[in-house]
């Protein structure tokens, strides 16, 4: 995305009730890509790369496709999302978009194959012979200026310095020209710009200067195939790149795309598995968000200018490690065949650890290097509070669970040293930033993740186990200080006048404190959970679900809000927004607590299992919080409009983890016995 795209979106949505102006949303459409290049195919068939955070290459930043009659120089009939339907082909990543046009239905097929993306358009069933028209804009090296083009007949090469991108047509081009910058007056004008430019007036040299290309592609035997390739100059020669992109354009018709998509499906699920559609979607989403380093971004980047957020196209070690833990548990229960994923995650965590035993705020998923962030207090001077201890704790918990504490002894030792360093005398972590990254204090969620980390190490037979068990017991005891008896919950945090270590309790409900349940379930493997603490956990979870649940008058959606008083990204809405991660977290916490109670033959397990199923239903593919494709946005407005990062990887990991947990304890279905009258 470039500034002119952001400005154009701003012009279109500056007064919208649920759209934040200046963003490039992915709340509609579908994605194609796995472990590398990621391409968003919107409902109008336009394609756009979300690849930079994953592979370090920018690629396509805007596009548009349509058709026009072959026999005349007619105006293009651009594909329109309002007259299109879209689906995945079976369980694959092949996106099929059927466009209703005045010439008939035109199918479009899109598939990403490593660094190549193929778009195949079938006009054979149209009422008359048609050509395909396409406007595609590239931004090599993330640039919107000083881009050059080399035209090679049936292919175009676009370059700046390091990144070089290619576009090829299997049938060549009847017309090929630049379609670039409208000028400064157009940028400042309040009217949104048309893209691509359809007029013939353009400055001298524009055909070869700039990243935008407009082309007319003739159909042969009723089809047109376009392929694009992202490369680095030093990694692939021009001759090799042209050969690869031309071969892809020539080889992949609809049948070939279906065959290769079927072979490249991510670890799949058997149809007899519970909620197989959700499991398949979750695995596909998490694979698509995985970069070359093996780290996962939180979600596709929709706000690179930080206009309304801090960005999402980065790898947070908290999000990634939590996702890894859910995947590990789900794989062990459902046999998903994810061994390579688990090993890759463990290896990249070990490689990314800082010298002091912690992990940085966020990094680039293409190589693990430090990315822009604001919670890197461990790398700065005298900024101790600008650090999120739960990130380190989440990595520790995963590494302990994956390797039974023995695979990464040195890494775990340094990490435990760092956790010890952050632990105050009362058994709770010192002040820092919270998981939502909008407050400082001593958070219950942070304490929960630290309890889980110590307990996970203590549950292994590693030499560090005894030391970790002692610290786990200290944190367990320290959590009593956060109990709010009047509300029957654990507080959001403890904070003082300057948000330091000493002060009062913030008694608001916070969905992040659902983390207490998994932490205690892990602690139960190495310590005793007394009856009072168990009663408090039951009260905490049931109260949070009741207090955070929001069912708008519209009836369009229902779910849990993030925390009491959350006013972020509300736009014109008066009430806190529903978050899928909070709703799925509530489902997982209720299910985890039901599992704990089941292990104790406690009859309260039935009610909590019902709560888990109820919340899970809201985020399942046919639930009100999921898109038609089954993917989950981070947030939803009261009228059902999705918002923010879509899909959000953490929500999908929670959904998968909840299904696996409930399946393990046979809690996916109610076992209540109905008495006969």
C-alpha positions as CSV (number, residue, x, y, z in Angstrom):
1,X,0.0,0.0,0.0
2,X,1.2,3.5,-0.8
3,X,0.3,6.9,0.2
4,X,-1.9,7.6,-2.8
5,X,-3.9,4.4,-2.1
6,X,-4.2,5.5,1.5
7,X,-5.4,9.0,0.5
8,X,-7.8,7.5,-2.0
9,X,-9.3,5.3,0.7
10,X,-9.5,8.3,3.0
11,X,-11.5,10.2,0.4
12,X,-13.9,7.3,0.1
13,X,-14.4,6.5,3.8
14,X,-13.7,9.7,5.8
15,X,-17.4,9.9,6.9
16,X,-18.1,6.2,7.2
17,X,-19.6,4.8,10.4
18,X,-17.6,1.6,10.5
19,X,-14.7,2.1,8.0
20,X,-11.5,3.8,9.2
21,X,-10.3,6.0,6.4
22,X,-6.9,5.5,4.9
23,X,-6.7,1.7,5.5
24,X,-6.6,-1.2,3.0
25,X,-8.9,-3.7,4.5
26,X,-9.0,-7.5,4.0
27,X,-12.3,-8.1,5.7
28,X,-13.8,-9.2,2.4
29,X,-12.4,-11.7,-0.1
30,X,-10.1,-14.6,0.4
31,X,-6.4,-15.4,0.5
32,X,-4.1,-17.6,-1.4
33,X,-0.6,-18.5,-0.2
34,X,1.3,-20.7,2.3
35,X,4.6,-20.2,4.1
36,X,5.6,-17.3,1.9
37,X,3.9,-15.0,-0.6
38,X,0.4,-14.1,0.5
39,X,-2.1,-12.7,-2.0
40,X,-5.5,-11.2,-1.2
41,X,-8.2,-11.8,-3.8
42,X,-11.0,-9.5,-3.1
43,X,-14.6,-10.2,-4.1
44,X,-14.3,-8.2,-7.3
45,X,-11.3,-10.4,-8.4
46,X,-8.7,-7.7,-7.7
47,X,-5.5,-9.1,-6.3
48,X,-3.0,-7.5,-3.9
49,X,0.1,-8.8,-2.2
50,X,0.2,-8.9,1.6
51,X,3.6,-10.4,1.2
52,X,6.2,-8.0,2.5
53,X,6.0,-9.0,6.2
54,X,6.4,-12.7,5.1
55,X,9.0,-12.6,2.4
56,X,10.4,-9.1,2.4
57,X,9.0,-8.4,-1.1
58,X,6.2,-5.9,-1.8
59,X,4.8,-7.1,-5.2
60,X,1.3,-6.0,-6.2
61,X,-0.2,-3.1,-4.4
62,X,-3.3,-2.5,-6.6
63,X,-5.1,-4.2,-9.4
64,X,-8.3,-4.5,-11.4
65,X,-9.7,-6.9,-13.9
66,X,-12.5,-6.9,-16.4
67,X,-13.5,-7.8,-20.0
68,X,-14.4,-6.1,-23.2
69,X,-15.6,-7.4,-26.6
70,X,-12.8,-8.6,-28.9
71,X,-14.2,-7.1,-32.1
72,X,-14.3,-3.5,-31.0
73,X,-12.4,-1.0,-29.0
74,X,-15.0,-0.9,-26.4
75,X,-14.9,0.5,-22.8
76,X,-13.9,-2.2,-20.3
77,X,-16.6,-3.8,-18.2
78,X,-14.8,-4.0,-14.9
79,X,-15.6,-6.9,-12.5
80,X,-17.8,-5.8,-9.6
81,X,-17.9,-7.3,-6.1
82,X,-21.7,-6.6,-6.0
83,X,-22.2,-9.0,-8.9
84,X,-19.7,-11.7,-8.0
85,X,-19.6,-14.7,-5.8
86,X,-16.5,-16.3,-4.4
87,X,-15.4,-19.6,-2.8
88,X,-12.4,-21.9,-2.1
89,X,-12.2,-24.9,-4.3
90,X,-12.8,-27.7,-1.8
91,X,-10.2,-27.7,1.0
92,X,-7.5,-26.0,-1.1
93,X,-6.2,-22.5,-1.4
94,X,-7.5,-22.1,-4.9
95,X,-9.8,-19.1,-4.9
96,X,-12.7,-19.2,-7.5
97,X,-14.6,-16.0,-8.2
98,X,-17.6,-16.1,-10.5
99,X,-18.3,-12.7,-12.1
100,X,-21.8,-11.9,-13.3
101,X,-21.4,-9.6,-16.3
102,X,-23.6,-8.4,-19.2
103,X,-21.8,-11.0,-21.3
104,X,-22.6,-13.9,-18.9
105,X,-20.8,-15.5,-15.9
106,X,-17.0,-15.2,-16.1
107,X,-15.1,-17.5,-13.7
108,X,-11.7,-16.4,-12.3
109,X,-9.2,-18.7,-10.6
110,X,-6.4,-17.5,-8.4
111,X,-3.7,-19.6,-6.8
112,X,-0.3,-18.6,-5.2
113,X,2.5,-21.1,-5.8
114,X,5.5,-20.1,-3.7
115,X,6.7,-16.8,-5.2
116,X,4.4,-17.0,-8.2
117,X,0.7,-16.1,-8.4
118,X,-1.5,-17.3,-11.2
119,X,-4.8,-15.7,-12.3
120,X,-6.8,-17.6,-14.9
121,X,-9.9,-16.1,-16.5
122,X,-12.4,-18.2,-18.5
123,X,-14.5,-16.3,-21.0
124,X,-15.4,-19.3,-23.1
125,X,-19.0,-19.3,-22.0
126,X,-19.6,-15.6,-22.7
127,X,-22.3,-14.5,-25.1
128,X,-19.6,-13.1,-27.5
129,X,-15.8,-13.3,-27.9
130,X,-14.1,-11.3,-25.1
131,X,-10.7,-10.0,-24.2
132,X,-9.5,-9.5,-20.6
133,X,-8.4,-6.1,-19.5
134,X,-6.1,-5.7,-16.5
135,X,-4.6,-2.9,-14.5
136,X,-1.8,-4.1,-12.2
137,X,0.4,-1.8,-10.0
138,X,3.7,-3.0,-8.5
139,X,5.9,-1.5,-5.9
140,X,9.3,-3.1,-6.0
141,X,11.3,-2.4,-2.8
142,X,8.2,-0.8,-1.4
143,X,8.7,2.2,-3.7
144,X,6.0,4.3,-5.4
145,X,8.6,6.4,-7.3
146,X,11.7,5.7,-9.3
147,X,10.4,2.4,-10.7
148,X,11.4,1.2,-14.2
149,X,9.8,-1.2,-16.6
150,X,11.3,-3.5,-19.2
151,X,8.9,-4.8,-21.8
152,X,9.6,-8.3,-23.1
153,X,6.7,-8.9,-25.5
154,X,4.5,-11.3,-23.5
155,X,6.0,-10.2,-20.2
156,X,6.8,-7.0,-18.3
157,X,9.7,-6.6,-15.8
158,X,9.3,-3.9,-13.0
159,X,12.2,-2.9,-10.9
160,X,13.7,-0.4,-8.5
161,X,17.0,-1.7,-7.0
162,X,16.8,-5.1,-5.2
163,X,13.3,-6.3,-5.8
164,X,12.3,-7.2,-9.4
165,X,8.8,-8.2,-10.2
166,X,7.5,-9.8,-13.4
167,X,4.1,-10.1,-15.1
168,X,3.4,-12.5,-18.0
169,X,0.4,-13.4,-20.1
170,X,0.1,-16.8,-21.8
171,X,-1.5,-15.1,-24.8
172,X,0.6,-11.9,-24.8
173,X,-0.8,-8.4,-24.9
174,X,-2.8,-6.6,-27.6
175,X,-2.2,-3.4,-25.6
176,X,0.4,-2.8,-23.0
177,X,1.2,0.6,-21.5
178,X,1.9,2.4,-18.3
179,X,-0.9,3.7,-16.1
180,X,0.6,5.7,-13.4
181,X,0.5,8.8,-11.3
182,X,-2.4,11.2,-11.9
183,X,-0.5,14.2,-10.6
184,X,-0.5,16.2,-7.4
185,X,-3.8,18.0,-8.2
186,X,-5.6,14.6,-8.3
187,X,-4.0,13.7,-4.9
188,X,-5.3,16.9,-3.3
189,X,-8.7,16.7,-5.0
190,X,-11.5,15.4,-2.8
191,X,-12.7,13.0,-5.5
192,X,-11.3,9.4,-5.4
193,X,-9.1,8.5,-8.3
194,X,-9.9,5.9,-10.9
195,X,-7.4,3.0,-11.2
196,X,-6.2,2.1,-13.7
197,X,-6.2,5.3,-15.7
198,X,-8.2,4.5,-18.8
199,X,-7.4,7.6,-20.9
200,X,-4.6,7.6,-23.5
201,X,-3.0,10.8,-22.3
202,X,0.1,10.1,-20.3
203,X,3.5,11.7,-20.1
204,X,6.5,10.8,-22.2
205,X,8.2,7.8,-20.8
206,X,5.3,6.7,-18.6
207,X,5.1,3.4,-20.4
208,X,8.5,2.5,-18.8
209,X,8.6,4.7,-15.7
210,X,6.3,3.7,-12.9
211,X,4.9,0.6,-11.3
212,X,1.5,0.5,-13.0
213,X,0.7,-1.5,-16.1
214,X,-2.5,-1.4,-18.2
215,X,-3.0,-4.2,-20.6
216,X,-5.5,-5.9,-23.0
217,X,-5.0,-9.6,-23.0
218,X,-6.5,-11.6,-25.9
219,X,-8.2,-14.9,-25.2
220,X,-7.2,-18.1,-26.9
221,X,-9.7,-21.0,-26.8
222,X,-11.7,-18.8,-24.4
223,X,-9.2,-18.3,-21.7
224,X,-6.5,-15.9,-20.4
225,X,-3.8,-16.7,-17.9
226,X,-1.7,-14.1,-16.1
227,X,1.2,-14.9,-13.8
228,X,3.3,-12.7,-11.6
229,X,6.6,-13.4,-9.9
230,X,8.4,-11.6,-7.1
231,X,12.2,-11.9,-7.0
232,X,15.4,-10.4,-5.8
233,X,18.0,-9.6,-8.5
234,X,20.8,-11.4,-6.7
235,X,18.8,-14.6,-6.3
236,X,17.5,-15.1,-9.8
237,X,18.7,-13.9,-13.2
238,X,16.4,-12.1,-15.7
239,X,16.5,-15.1,-18.0
240,X,15.5,-17.5,-15.3
241,X,12.8,-15.3,-13.9
242,X,11.2,-14.7,-17.3
243,X,11.3,-18.4,-18.0
244,X,9.6,-19.2,-14.7
245,X,6.8,-16.6,-15.0
246,X,6.1,-17.5,-18.7
247,X,6.0,-21.2,-17.9
248,X,3.5,-20.6,-15.1
249,X,1.3,-18.5,-17.4
250,X,1.4,-21.2,-20.1
251,X,1.0,-24.3,-17.9
252,X,-1.8,-23.4,-15.5
253,X,-5.3,-23.6,-16.9
254,X,-8.2,-24.2,-14.5
255,X,-7.8,-28.0,-14.4
256,X,-4.0,-27.7,-13.8
257,X,-4.6,-25.2,-11.0
258,X,-7.1,-27.5,-9.3
259,X,-4.6,-30.4,-9.5
260,X,-1.7,-28.5,-8.0
261,X,-3.9,-26.9,-5.4
262,X,-5.1,-30.3,-4.2
263,X,-1.5,-31.5,-3.9
264,X,-0.4,-28.4,-2.0
265,X,-3.2,-28.4,0.6
266,X,-1.9,-27.7,4.1
267,X,-2.0,-30.6,6.6
268,X,-5.6,-31.7,6.1
269,X,-8.3,-33.0,8.4
270,X,-10.4,-36.1,8.0
271,X,-14.1,-35.5,7.4
272,X,-14.9,-37.5,10.5
273,X,-13.0,-35.1,12.8
274,X,-15.1,-32.8,14.8
275,X,-15.7,-29.4,13.1
276,X,-13.5,-30.5,10.2
277,X,-14.3,-27.3,8.3
278,X,-13.1,-25.1,11.1
279,X,-10.0,-27.2,11.7
280,X,-9.1,-27.1,8.0
281,X,-9.7,-23.3,7.8
282,X,-7.6,-22.7,11.0
283,X,-4.6,-24.7,9.6
284,X,-4.9,-22.9,6.2
285,X,-5.0,-19.5,7.9
286,X,-2.1,-20.1,10.2
287,X,0.0,-21.5,7.3
288,X,-0.8,-18.4,5.2
289,X,0.4,-16.1,7.9
290,X,3.7,-17.9,8.3
291,X,6.8,-16.1,7.0
292,X,10.1,-17.5,5.6
293,X,11.6,-17.5,9.0
294,X,8.9,-19.8,10.4
295,X,7.4,-17.0,12.5
296,X,3.7,-16.0,12.0
297,X,2.4,-12.4,11.6
298,X,-0.6,-11.4,13.7
299,X,-2.6,-10.7,10.6
300,X,-2.4,-9.2,7.1
301,X,-1.2,-5.6,7.3
302,X,-4.1,-3.2,6.7
303,X,-2.7,0.0,8.3
304,X,1.0,0.4,7.4
305,X,0.8,4.2,8.1
306,X,-0.2,3.5,11.7
307,X,-3.2,5.8,11.1
308,X,-5.5,3.9,13.4
309,X,-3.4,1.2,15.0
310,X,0.2,0.2,15.5
311,X,0.2,-2.2,12.6
312,X,-0.4,-6.0,12.4
313,X,2.0,-7.4,9.8
314,X,4.6,-8.4,12.4
315,X,5.5,-11.4,14.4
316,X,4.8,-11.0,18.2
317,X,6.5,-13.8,20.2
318,X,3.4,-13.9,22.5
319,X,1.0,-14.4,19.7
320,X,3.2,-16.8,17.9
321,X,4.1,-18.9,20.9
322,X,0.5,-19.1,22.1
323,X,-0.5,-20.2,18.6
324,X,2.3,-22.8,18.7
325,X,1.1,-24.1,22.0
326,X,-2.5,-24.5,20.7
327,X,-1.2,-26.2,17.6
328,X,0.9,-28.6,19.6
329,X,-2.0,-29.6,21.8
330,X,-4.4,-29.9,18.9
331,X,-2.0,-32.0,16.9
332,X,-1.5,-34.4,19.8
333,X,-5.3,-34.8,20.1
334,X,-6.3,-34.7,16.4
335,X,-3.2,-36.1,14.7
336,X,-2.9,-33.2,12.2
337,X,0.6,-34.0,11.1
338,X,2.2,-30.8,12.1
339,X,5.6,-32.1,13.4
340,X,7.6,-29.8,11.0
341,X,5.6,-26.8,12.2
342,X,6.4,-27.5,15.9
343,X,10.1,-28.1,15.3
344,X,10.4,-24.9,13.1
345,X,8.8,-22.8,15.8
346,X,11.1,-24.1,18.6
347,X,14.2,-23.5,16.4
348,X,13.2,-19.9,15.5
349,X,12.4,-19.1,19.1
350,X,15.8,-20.3,20.2
351,X,17.5,-18.3,17.5
352,X,15.7,-15.1,18.3
353,X,16.3,-15.0,22.1
354,X,18.1,-11.9,23.3
355,X,21.3,-12.1,25.4
356,X,19.3,-11.3,28.6
357,X,17.0,-14.3,28.0
358,X,14.0,-12.3,26.8
359,X,12.4,-11.9,23.4
360,X,11.9,-8.5,21.7
361,X,8.5,-6.8,21.2
362,X,8.0,-7.8,17.5
363,X,10.1,-8.9,14.6
364,X,9.9,-9.3,10.8
365,X,8.5,-12.7,9.9
366,X,10.7,-13.0,6.8
367,X,14.0,-13.1,8.7
368,X,13.4,-12.6,12.5
369,X,15.1,-9.2,12.6
370,X,13.8,-6.4,14.9
371,X,10.7,-4.7,13.5
372,X,9.3,-1.3,14.6
373,X,7.7,-1.5,18.0
374,X,7.2,0.4,21.3
375,X,7.8,-2.3,24.0
376,X,11.5,-2.8,23.6
377,X,12.5,-1.5,27.1
378,X,15.0,-4.4,27.5
379,X,16.9,-3.0,24.5
380,X,16.8,0.6,25.8
381,X,18.1,2.5,28.7
382,X,15.9,3.1,31.8
383,X,12.7,1.9,30.2
384,X,12.0,-1.2,32.2
385,X,8.3,-0.7,32.2
386,X,8.2,-0.7,28.4
387,X,8.4,-4.4,28.3
388,X,5.9,-7.3,28.0
389,X,7.0,-10.1,30.2
390,X,4.1,-12.3,29.0
391,X,5.9,-12.6,25.6
392,X,8.9,-14.3,27.2
393,X,6.6,-16.4,29.4
394,X,4.6,-17.7,26.4
395,X,7.7,-18.8,24.6
396,X,9.0,-20.6,27.7
397,X,5.6,-22.5,28.1
398,X,5.8,-23.7,24.5
399,X,9.4,-24.8,24.6
400,X,8.8,-26.7,27.8
401,X,5.8,-28.4,26.4
402,X,7.4,-29.2,23.0
403,X,10.7,-30.5,24.2
404,X,9.8,-31.7,27.7
405,X,12.2,-29.2,29.0
406,X,15.3,-31.0,27.6
407,X,15.5,-29.8,24.0
408,X,16.6,-26.2,24.7
409,X,18.1,-26.2,28.2
410,X,20.3,-23.1,27.7
411,X,17.5,-21.2,26.2
412,X,15.1,-22.1,29.0
413,X,17.7,-21.3,31.6
414,X,18.3,-17.8,30.3
415,X,14.6,-17.3,30.0
416,X,13.9,-18.4,33.6
417,X,16.7,-16.0,34.7
418,X,14.8,-13.2,33.0
419,X,11.4,-14.2,34.5
420,X,13.1,-14.4,37.9
421,X,14.5,-10.9,37.4
422,X,11.0,-9.6,36.8
423,X,9.4,-11.3,39.8
424,X,8.8,-9.1,42.8
425,X,9.0,-10.4,46.4
426,X,5.2,-10.8,46.5
427,X,5.4,-13.5,43.8
428,X,4.0,-11.4,41.0
429,X,5.8,-9.7,38.0
430,X,6.8,-6.1,38.3
431,X,5.0,-3.4,36.3
432,X,5.1,-3.6,32.6
433,X,2.9,-3.4,29.5
434,X,-0.2,-5.5,29.1
435,X,-1.2,-8.0,26.4
436,X,-3.5,-5.4,24.8
437,X,-0.6,-3.0,24.7
438,X,-2.6,0.0,25.9
439,X,-1.8,0.1,29.7
440,X,1.0,-0.3,32.2
441,X,0.8,-1.9,35.6
442,X,1.0,-5.3,37.3
443,X,-1.4,-7.4,35.3
444,X,-3.2,-10.5,36.2
445,X,-2.8,-11.8,32.7
446,X,1.0,-11.4,32.9
447,X,1.1,-13.2,36.2
448,X,-1.0,-16.0,34.7
449,X,1.4,-16.5,31.8
450,X,4.4,-16.5,34.2
451,X,2.6,-19.1,36.4
452,X,2.1,-21.3,33.3
453,X,5.7,-20.9,32.1
454,X,7.2,-21.9,35.5
455,X,4.7,-24.8,35.8
456,X,5.4,-26.1,32.3
457,X,9.1,-26.3,33.1
458,X,8.4,-27.8,36.5
459,X,6.3,-30.5,34.9
460,X,9.3,-31.8,32.9
461,X,12.2,-33.9,34.0
462,X,14.7,-31.2,33.1
463,X,17.3,-30.1,35.6
464,X,15.5,-26.7,35.9
465,X,12.3,-28.4,37.1
466,X,12.8,-28.0,40.9
467,X,13.7,-24.4,40.6
468,X,10.7,-23.7,38.3
469,X,8.4,-25.5,40.8
470,X,9.4,-23.2,43.6
471,X,8.8,-20.1,41.5
472,X,5.4,-21.5,40.3
473,X,4.3,-21.9,43.9
474,X,5.3,-18.3,44.7
475,X,3.3,-16.9,41.8
476,X,0.3,-19.2,42.7
477,X,0.3,-17.7,46.2
478,X,0.8,-14.1,44.9
479,X,-2.3,-14.2,42.8
480,X,-4.4,-14.0,46.0
481,X,-3.5,-10.3,46.1
482,X,-5.5,-9.7,42.9
483,X,-8.8,-11.2,44.1
484,X,-11.7,-8.8,44.2
485,X,-14.1,-10.4,46.6
486,X,-17.0,-8.0,45.9
487,X,-17.1,-8.8,42.2
488,X,-16.0,-12.4,42.4
489,X,-13.2,-11.9,39.9
490,X,-9.5,-11.5,39.7
491,X,-8.6,-7.8,39.0
492,X,-7.4,-6.6,35.6
493,X,-4.2,-5.2,37.3
494,X,-2.7,-3.4,40.3
495,X,-1.5,0.1,39.5
496,X,-0.5,3.2,41.3
497,X,-0.6,6.9,40.6
498,X,2.2,6.5,38.2
499,X,1.2,3.0,37.1
500,X,4.1,1.6,39.1
501,X,4.2,-1.5,41.3
502,X,2.3,-0.3,44.3
503,X,-1.3,0.9,44.3
504,X,-4.9,-0.1,44.0
505,X,-6.7,-2.8,42.1
506,X,-8.3,-2.1,38.7
507,X,-11.5,-4.1,39.3
508,X,-12.7,-4.2,35.7
509,X,-13.4,-7.4,33.9
510,X,-10.7,-8.3,31.3
511,X,-10.9,-11.2,28.9
512,X,-7.1,-11.6,29.0
513,X,-7.5,-12.9,32.5
514,X,-9.1,-16.0,31.0
515,X,-5.4,-17.1,30.9
516,X,-5.6,-17.9,34.6
517,X,-7.5,-21.1,33.8
518,X,-4.8,-22.7,31.5
519,X,-2.2,-21.5,33.9
520,X,-3.8,-23.3,36.8
521,X,-4.4,-26.4,34.7
522,X,-0.7,-26.5,34.1
523,X,0.1,-25.8,37.7
524,X,-2.1,-28.7,38.8
525,X,0.5,-31.0,37.3
526,X,3.1,-29.9,39.8
527,X,1.2,-28.4,42.7
528,X,-2.1,-28.5,44.6
529,X,-5.0,-26.3,43.7
530,X,-7.0,-25.7,46.9
531,X,-10.8,-25.7,46.9
532,X,-11.0,-21.9,47.5
533,X,-8.8,-21.2,44.4
534,X,-10.9,-23.5,42.3
535,X,-14.1,-21.8,43.5
536,X,-12.6,-18.5,42.7
537,X,-11.7,-19.7,39.1
538,X,-15.3,-20.8,38.6
539,X,-16.6,-17.5,39.8
540,X,-14.1,-15.6,37.8
541,X,-14.9,-17.3,34.5
542,X,-18.7,-17.3,34.9
543,X,-18.7,-13.6,35.9
544,X,-16.4,-12.6,33.1
545,X,-18.6,-14.3,30.5
546,X,-21.7,-12.7,31.9
547,X,-20.2,-9.2,32.2
548,X,-18.3,-9.1,28.9
549,X,-21.0,-10.7,26.8
550,X,-22.6,-8.3,24.4
551,X,-25.7,-8.9,22.2
552,X,-26.5,-5.8,20.2
553,X,-30.1,-4.9,19.4
554,X,-29.3,-5.5,15.8
555,X,-29.2,-9.2,16.5
556,X,-26.5,-9.5,13.8
557,X,-23.8,-10.7,16.2
558,X,-23.0,-11.7,19.8
559,X,-19.8,-12.3,21.7
560,X,-17.4,-11.0,24.3
561,X,-15.9,-7.5,24.4
562,X,-12.2,-7.2,25.3
563,X,-12.6,-5.5,28.7
564,X,-14.8,-3.0,30.5
565,X,-14.5,0.5,29.0
566,X,-12.6,-0.5,25.9
567,X,-13.1,2.4,23.5
568,X,-10.5,1.5,20.9
569,X,-11.6,1.6,17.2
570,X,-15.2,2.3,18.1
571,X,-15.7,4.9,15.3
572,X,-19.3,6.1,15.8
573,X,-20.4,3.2,18.0
574,X,-21.2,3.9,21.7
575,X,-20.5,0.4,23.1
576,X,-17.3,-1.6,23.3
577,X,-16.8,-3.8,20.2
578,X,-17.0,-7.6,20.2
579,X,-13.6,-9.3,19.7
580,X,-13.2,-12.8,18.3
581,X,-10.1,-13.4,20.3
582,X,-11.9,-12.6,23.5
583,X,-14.9,-14.8,22.6
584,X,-12.7,-17.7,21.6
585,X,-10.6,-17.2,24.7
586,X,-13.7,-17.4,26.8
587,X,-14.7,-20.6,25.1
588,X,-11.2,-22.1,25.7
589,X,-11.1,-21.0,29.3
590,X,-14.6,-22.4,30.1
591,X,-13.6,-25.6,28.4
592,X,-10.3,-25.8,30.3
593,X,-12.1,-25.2,33.6
594,X,-14.7,-27.9,32.7
595,X,-11.8,-30.3,32.0
596,X,-10.3,-29.5,35.4
597,X,-13.6,-30.1,37.1
598,X,-14.2,-33.3,35.2
599,X,-10.9,-34.6,36.4
600,X,-12.2,-33.9,40.0
601,X,-15.7,-35.4,39.4
602,X,-17.1,-31.9,40.1
603,X,-20.6,-31.5,38.7
604,X,-20.0,-27.9,37.9
605,X,-18.2,-29.1,34.8
606,X,-21.4,-29.5,32.9
607,X,-22.4,-25.9,33.1
608,X,-18.9,-24.7,32.1
609,X,-18.8,-27.1,29.2
610,X,-22.2,-25.7,28.0
611,X,-20.7,-22.2,28.2
612,X,-17.7,-23.3,26.2
613,X,-19.9,-24.8,23.5
614,X,-22.0,-21.6,23.4
615,X,-19.1,-19.3,22.9
616,X,-17.4,-21.7,20.4
617,X,-20.5,-21.7,18.3
618,X,-20.2,-17.9,17.9
619,X,-16.7,-18.3,16.2
620,X,-17.3,-21.4,14.2
621,X,-17.4,-21.0,10.4
622,X,-21.2,-20.8,10.4
623,X,-21.3,-18.6,13.5
624,X,-22.1,-14.8,13.4
625,X,-18.5,-13.7,14.0
626,X,-17.0,-15.6,11.1
627,X,-16.9,-14.4,7.5
628,X,-18.4,-16.5,4.8
629,X,-15.0,-18.1,4.2
630,X,-14.8,-19.2,7.8
631,X,-12.1,-16.7,8.7
632,X,-12.2,-14.6,11.8
633,X,-11.7,-10.8,11.9
634,X,-10.2,-9.4,15.1
635,X,-13.2,-7.2,15.9
636,X,-16.8,-6.8,14.9
637,X,-19.1,-3.7,15.0
638,X,-22.6,-4.1,16.5
639,X,-24.2,-4.2,13.0
640,X,-22.0,-7.1,12.0
641,X,-19.4,-5.2,10.1
642,X,-15.9,-6.9,10.5
643,X,-13.0,-4.7,11.4
644,X,-9.3,-4.7,11.9
645,X,-6.9,-7.5,11.1
646,X,-8.6,-10.3,9.1
647,X,-7.9,-13.1,9.5
648,X,-6.4,-12.8,13.0
649,X,-4.1,-15.8,13.6
650,X,-4.6,-15.9,17.4
651,X,-8.4,-16.2,17.1
652,X,-7.9,-19.2,14.8
653,X,-5.4,-20.8,17.1
654,X,-7.9,-20.4,20.0
655,X,-10.7,-21.9,18.0
656,X,-8.6,-24.9,17.0
657,X,-7.4,-25.4,20.6
658,X,-10.9,-25.2,22.0
659,X,-12.2,-27.9,19.5
660,X,-9.3,-30.2,20.4
661,X,-9.7,-29.7,24.1
662,X,-13.4,-30.3,24.1
663,X,-12.9,-33.3,21.9
664,X,-10.3,-34.7,24.3
665,X,-12.8,-34.6,27.2
666,X,-15.8,-35.6,25.0
667,X,-17.4,-32.2,25.8
668,X,-18.3,-31.1,22.2
669,X,-21.8,-32.5,22.7
670,X,-24.1,-32.1,25.7
671,X,-24.4,-35.3,27.7
672,X,-27.5,-34.1,29.6
673,X,-30.2,-36.7,30.1
674,X,-33.7,-35.4,29.4
675,X,-36.2,-37.1,31.7
676,X,-39.5,-38.5,30.2
677,X,-42.7,-36.8,31.4
